[in-house]
Amino acid sequence: MSDQAADHADAPEAWLVQLAHQAADPIIIADPDGRIRFWNAAATSVLGWTAEQAIGESLDIIIPDRQRPRHWAGYERVMATGETDYGDKLLRVPSLHPDGQRHSIAFTVTLLKDADGAVTAIAAIIRDETERWQEERDLRRQLSELTTAAPTP
């Protein structure tokens, strides 16, 4: 191996760490118990919690009360089976901010596994969908108003 190749042998791993920390999209990693283990700066920007506030806490800090039973039922199933239906699908859900406000997010998940195939963590790559969700809600309301106001034949 050349000296130049040896200098860059660990580069891919270092690049992945930089990517996770500096990505424009929020990245969160949680352990099998649902405790947050990684939270990048973009997660703070979109979800409102700082890394210091979030790391070590349950995912419940970002899950509205009403969605928690469904979330945890699915989370426990994924951790037990090592399979998810959302690996290649965008999931749209509400999120909870520290001030109690709800926002709309969309995310994909990736299961992180050990050499034996056991799930050791789950990573979510998130985007803020609040503006899109509000626009769609306004369009549905406008359509409903137009439909209601239209004369019947």
C-alpha positions in Angstrom: 0.0 0.0 0.0 1.4 3.4 -0.9 1.9 6.1 1.7 -0.9 8.1 0.2 -3.3 5.1 0.4 -2.3 4.5 4.0 -3.0 8.1 4.8 -6.6 7.7 3.6 -7.3 4.2 4.8 -9.6 5.4 7.5 -11.0 8.3 5.5 -14.3 6.6 4.6 -15.2 6.1 8.2 -14.2 9.6 9.1 -16.2 10.9 6.2 -19.3 9.1 7.4 -19.0 10.6 10.8 -18.6 14.1 9.3 -21.6 13.4 7.0 -23.8 12.4 9.9 -22.9 15.4 11.9 -23.0 18.0 9.1 -25.9 16.7 7.0 -28.5 19.3 6.2 -31.2 16.8 7.1 -31.8 15.7 10.7 -30.3 12.3 11.6 -31.3 10.6 14.8 -30.1 7.2 16.0 -31.9 5.3 18.8 -31.0 2.1 20.5 -33.3 -0.9 20.8 -34.9 0.5 23.9 -35.8 3.8 22.1 -33.2 5.9 23.8 -31.6 8.6 21.5 -27.9 7.9 21.0 -27.1 10.3 18.2 -28.6 13.7 17.3 -27.0 16.0 14.7 -27.2 19.8 14.4 -30.0 19.6 11.8 -32.1 17.7 14.2 -31.8 20.6 16.6 -32.8 23.0 13.9 -35.9 21.0 12.8 -37.0 19.3 16.0 -36.1 22.0 18.5 -34.3 20.0 21.1 -30.5 20.4 21.5 -28.3 17.3 21.4 -27.6 17.8 25.1 -31.3 17.7 25.8 -32.1 14.8 23.5 -29.2 12.3 23.8 -30.1 9.6 26.4 -33.8 10.5 26.4 -36.6 8.4 25.1 -38.0 9.1 21.6 -41.1 10.1 23.4 -39.7 13.7 23.6 -40.5 14.1 19.9 -43.6 11.8 19.7 -47.0 13.4 20.4 -48.9 11.5 23.2 -51.6 10.3 20.8 -49.1 8.6 18.4 -47.1 6.9 21.1 -49.0 3.6 21.5 -48.8 3.0 17.7 -45.2 4.1 17.5 -44.1 1.8 20.3 -46.0 -1.2 19.0 -44.3 -0.8 15.7 -40.9 -0.1 17.2 -41.0 -3.2 19.4 -42.0 -5.3 16.5 -39.1 -4.0 14.4 -36.6 -4.6 17.2 -37.9 -8.1 17.7 -38.0 -9.1 14.1 -35.2 -7.1 12.6 -37.4 -6.0 9.8 -39.2 -2.8 8.9 -41.8 -1.9 6.4 -40.4 1.6 6.2 -36.8 1.0 5.0 -37.6 2.4 1.5 -40.7 4.3 2.2 -41.2 7.9 3.4 -43.2 7.9 6.6 -45.1 11.2 7.4 -45.9 11.8 11.1 -46.4 14.7 13.5 -43.5 15.6 15.8 -43.5 17.3 19.2 -41.3 20.4 19.9 -40.0 21.4 23.3 -42.6 24.2 23.4 -45.4 21.7 22.9 -46.1 22.7 19.3 -46.6 19.9 16.8 -44.9 19.9 13.4 -45.1 17.6 10.5 -42.0 15.5 9.6 -41.2 12.8 7.1 -38.5 10.2 7.5 -36.9 7.0 6.3 -35.3 4.5 8.7 -32.3 2.2 8.5 -31.7 -0.7 10.8 -28.2 -0.9 12.1 -27.2 -4.5 12.9 -24.3 -6.4 14.5 -22.4 -9.2 12.8 -25.0 -11.7 13.9 -27.9 -9.7 12.4 -29.3 -8.4 15.6 -30.6 -4.8 15.6 -28.3 -2.6 17.6 -29.9 0.7 16.6 -32.3 2.4 14.2 -31.3 5.5 12.3 -33.9 8.0 11.0 -33.2 10.6 8.3 -35.8 13.3 8.7 -37.1 16.3 6.8 -39.5 19.1 8.0 -42.8 18.7 6.1 -44.7 21.3 8.2 -45.0 23.9 5.4 -46.0 21.2 2.8 -48.6 19.7 5.2 -50.1 23.2 5.9 -50.3 23.9 2.1 -52.0 20.6 1.4 -54.5 21.2 4.3 -55.3 24.7 2.9 -55.8 23.3 -0.6 -58.2 20.6 0.8 -60.1 23.2 2.7 -60.4 25.4 -0.4 -61.5 22.5 -2.5 -64.1 21.6 0.1 -65.4 25.2 0.1 -65.6 25.3 -3.7 -67.4 21.9 -3.8 -69.9 23.1 -1.1 -70.5 26.4 -2.9 -70.9 25.0 -6.3 -74.4 24.8 -7.6 -75.8 21.3 -7.9 -77.1 20.4 -11.4 
